[in-house]
Amino acid sequence: MKANTQTLRYIVYGIILLSASILLNDMREFEFNRFQEFISWAKTADPNESWFTSKNAIEWSYYAVSAAIFFWKGYLIYSFTYFLKILNKVEEGLYFDNTVIKQFEKLGKVFIYYTINVVVLKYIMSLIQSNDFKFIDAFKSELTYMIPAGLAFYVMAGIFKKAKELQEENDLTI
C-alpha cells in the first residue's frame, strides 16, 4: 500500500506543479497583453470623467474579474494539497479518520465553489466583452467536470463517515 500511496503522492505533486506553472503562464500572458492596453488607455483617459462611465468601469472591472478568476484557479490548485493529507492518513492505515472525512468534504466544497464562482465571473467577463458565446463554452467546460467531481467528494465523505460509524460499532461489539 505504501508504494501505491507514494506513486499517488508523486502524481499529485506533478499535478500541483503543472497546474501552478499553467496559472503563472496565464497570469504572465494576461499581464503582458492587457497591461499594455491598460497603460495606453490610462494615459489618454480624462481624469475629470466620472469613474462610473462605461469605459472606466469596463477597464477596471475587467482587471477585477480577471484577478478573481486567477485567485479561484490558485485556490483550486491549493486544494490538491488536501489529497496529500488524505494520502498521509491512508499510508498510516487510518482510512476512516476524521481528517480524511474533512478533507473529502473540503475538496467537494472547493470544486463546487470554484465552479460556481468561475461560471459567474466568466459570465460577467462575457458581458464586459459583449460575447455570449464564450460564456456558453466556459459554462459547459466548468460544469462538465468540476460539479460532478465536487459531488463525488461529498459522497465519498459520507461513505467514509458511515464506514467510520460502522467500524466504531463493530469495535464496541467485540
Beta strands, then each sheet from edge to edge (+ up, - down):
end
